[in-house]
Amino acid sequence: MKINQERIYAVLLGGFVGDALGVPVEFLKRATLKKQPVNRMIGLGTHLMPAGSWSDDTSMTLCLMANLQADGNLDDLMQRFVDWYQSGEYTPFGEYFDIGIGTTTALQRYLNGIPPLECGGTTVNDNGNGAIMRLSPLVFENLDVQQIGKRIQKITAYTRVTHNHPRAIVGAIIYVELLRAILLGEDCQKGLVHIQQQLQQNLAKQYKSELGHYQRLFQPDFIQLRVAEINSSGYVVDTLEAAIWCVLTNATYRDTVLAAVNLGEDTDTVAMVAGTLAGALYGMAEIPDEWRQTLQNQSLLRCNLVGFSDYYQK
């Protein structure tokens, strides 16, 4: 399938904008945001950064974009993560200001000589959202791949480098597969039903057993859940549920990402995931130009977006 530049930009910028909207209020409680909700791009707040500052979510996505464009292997990807972590590459201002515990541990393992596929944490406590936040570029690798087994294999490998528990891997597969379904023109709810059916048939045993943790996503009444029933923590299941719930219960890009941010807690990543899905659904025209223009380090973002989209339009 030939995908145009605007569609690629919408997916990626949709996520970057969501990330930047969420950065200033990261970790704030829902009750606090209910009193003073976010309705525009603001600065300062949690990380004392200027408006439009994007976090590790966007930085690590840029690393993956560069890796795929270069036809790099997993060592290449991990070295790009190290360049970000140690030298401030792929950041708004030349140094990172946010990083998850699971990602930090994985990068330290890599620096200690551990192979990439063994760097990710494998315990039940290693199920943060630090993989799904950066995986959206993989959808363009998988778009024309008809065999779901090959798509699963690719997503699994790129997740394992930082998050190697089966639950985190299943969450990553659901996310990238849903993004693919949307880009192929499928309704979001119907896409979830098809994904559940395909994963039940195609996942290996150790992964299939984790599907139960995502059952709410596949229920017909998921869209009818009240906001009080939606958790927005950094746990991969919560993040994926919250982001998809925001997509299903809103009708525009703007409303989707603002709903995600105003859920509170892990605001940047929930809005990053929701914004990516909403960008795929609604396109560039629906992403407010004012928000896009506020993003910091425009030259870095533009350079990476142009190079990446050119690569996938060959």
Steps between C-alpha positions, in 0.01 A plus 500: 500500500636840398467744790541871443717741692208674665371174649843413637533847652153476655585177683833621632419865570171392652704320763764771543236765564322277752828442680575873523149580623542248781853587615415802722238311700662158522422328833221742593186337637175497303324699769758778469460517123123498531523830686737650243494287183756529223347653187809629318875454475653629824848510652679460834309267734642163598832522315534882486535485122379751237172442319534244222773301672479130421622217717677166475194370316576712193878472537490120495255506210748714306770244582283223354420707191871551436571131561236385252604755241860379527393133477678462832499196727409493868852594604466811285171582672644453849800717415263776389319466834838526675586813296174653621551387860866599534550780248159662458454403136139507373390743773345849496792672675801269493428295814225268612275596789284189538570126486326194639655257745457203266668682213786620721564145621489360146751758373732430790485130416586578139795715608616205710517280191162325515355422150203723404238224512597422860502859629133543577362414844322165528312520831136589557620837631658575162171580328526874463399687186855590396487282191160582353568873520775473234377226267270684257761513217488120482154522346656617173731198498201272554245671280546273197599188694208260457619224732409594854772271637765715335341817632488357852863393475612851406300672774616247758869554422474878514312483830732252672799734494348697789194299613525123480202379704229331286235745623691804377564324170130416452409863572749614237355257245143618567605865462695467175241264351220745584695785344548286189129416486410870515746587222346225288159660545350283770266629769674516838254278687481245220877508480525400865265204444707378206824545693368292789399220260835507321703502819305210647591302190857613449665586832740255658380342824697724738354809334146373449465450874549876545205595278270477801657814645372693196150352491322828575629643173324229302162527671215670306419717802856628547400829338224538758731496802491812714812709538524387863549144374800597286848496651778709346812377676830396343397132511482386138145363531372824657672718240367303205148488642499872580632604158260279304206605720577864420506419129169313517317760708602813307440610142795729422877496541490801733237354731676163508840627613357750748288225652814285529701775669222586743479141624811587701795288620710383201366781285775519240495132406123454509467807276788382278326167433155657466640775276668252270178302454297820458752634250453185294121536523458872428808606305727804508223752438347417839821553700488867606768695316567712807592187697723368223682832469557515877700175505861565598800429274299524179809448284578162660141382471469620140826336394402165649144513366612585147769230493269236645207577269727510195634157595151346516387664177775344286 
